[in-house]
Amino acid sequence: MRIGIVLYPTYGGSGIVATELGKELARIGHEVHFITYSQPVKLGGFKKNIHYHEVRVSDYPLFTYTPYELVLTSKLVNVVKYENLDLLHAHYAVPHASAAYMAKQILAEQGIQIPLITTLHGTDITLVGKDSSFQPVIEFAINNSDVITAVSESLKEDTLTYFEVEKSINVIPNFIHLKNYLKNPNLAVKTKYAPNGEKIITHISNFRKVKRIPDLVYAFDEINKEIPSVLLLIGDGPERNNVEELCRELNTCESIHFLGNIKYPQDVLQISDLFMLPSETESFGLAALEAMASGTPVVASKTGGIPEVVEDGVSGLLHEVGNIDGIVKNGITVLNNNEKFKEGALRKSQEFDLQSVLPKYLEVYESLLSEQR
Ligand code: GMT
C-alpha cells in the first residue's frame, strides 16, 4: 500500500504514535509518505520506504494569519496525485482531517478517489473540540472521514458526548515498540541524579495546564520528606516557568531537575522508580505506557483513558484529579512496594505492543481499499 500520514511533527503523543505507525508500516514493506510542516522528531534518518513532504508556508504581507490549512490541502492533493497514494491517514482532527477532506473533494473532481482515515487523539476532542470556534469543523471532519478511530474507549465516549456523530468509531489503542524500552539502565546517569541512593520520580509532558504539574511538585515535596527522592521533569511548554517558580517557593529546587525535551525518554524511565501523571484529563496517556514498558510503575489521575492503560493496584495506583494527599499516599506505597508494581507495569504494557495493535490498523486500511475496488 502507498499510505499518506498527516501528523503533528512535535513531541506530542499524537505525532509520536503516527510516526511509529508509519515507520513500522514502511518496515514491513508499505510505502509511507509523512506530510507535515517539519521533520517529525521521531522519524530518524534515511530509511527504506519512507518519504517526508514538508508543508512550506510563505508569509504574504496581506495575511495577518498564514493559512496553513490551505497549503496543507494543496500539498495533500499533489502528494496523493503524483505519488499515487492509496489512502490518507490523518492524525488529529484539526486541521489534518478537515484539510484531508478538502483534498479528497478536490481530487474527486479530478476523478481520483482517496479514502480518508481519521484518528482522534484526545485534545482535538476534549479541549479544542469543546471550543465553539472549532466545533462545527471537527464534527464535519469526523462525519465525513471514511473511518474514524479513537485511541481509547473513554475518548470514543467523549466524542459521542460532545459531537453529533453519525459514524461508528473504532477504538484502536495507542501502542509502543516494546523492544525499544527494555534496555539495561544507564547506572552512571542514575548515580549522577541520585548519588545517595535517592528514589527517582519522573514526569514527562508538554507542560500545559491540563497536566497539573503543580500538584506533582506539592506531592513530591511531601514524598521527599518521607523517602529521599529526586524529581526529573522532562519536556517543555507554557507552564514551565510557573513550575520553576513553585519549586523556588517551596525551596525544593535542589531535588528537582528540569531536563527539557528528550528524544528517547526510555533512557530516563529505565532509571526511574516511579512515573507520575496527575493530569486533569488524558485520552490515553502515552507517556504512562512508555514508563510501564520501561519497568516503571505509574501514579496517575483516575481520568479519561488512563484507567484503560494503568491497571489500578497492578501497574501503579490511581487517585482522583487534584487530590494531592492521594498522590502522596500512592507515591509512597508504590515506592515501598516497587518490585511488585514494576512487574505489574511490565506485564500490563505487553497488551499495547505494536505487534498486537498494528494488525488493527492494517485491517481498517485493507477493508477500506477492498470497498474501493
Ligand atoms: O497530551 C498532550 O498534551 C499531547 C496530545 C497530543 O495531541 O499529542 O496528547 C493526546 O494524544 C496522545 C496520543 O494519542 C494521548 O496519549 C494523550 O493522552 C492525549 N492528551 C490528552 O488527552 C490531554
Boltz pocket constraint, residues with backbone or C-beta under 6 A from the ligand:
constraints:
  - pocket:
      binder: B
      contacts: [[A, 11], [A, 12], [A, 13], [A, 14], [A, 15], [A, 17], [A, 120], [A, 121], [A, 122], [A, 123], [A, 124], [A, 126], [A, 151], [A, 174], [A, 206], [A, 208], [A, 210], [A, 281], [A, 282], [A, 283], [A, 284], [A, 285], [A, 286], [A, 287]]
      max_distance: 6.0
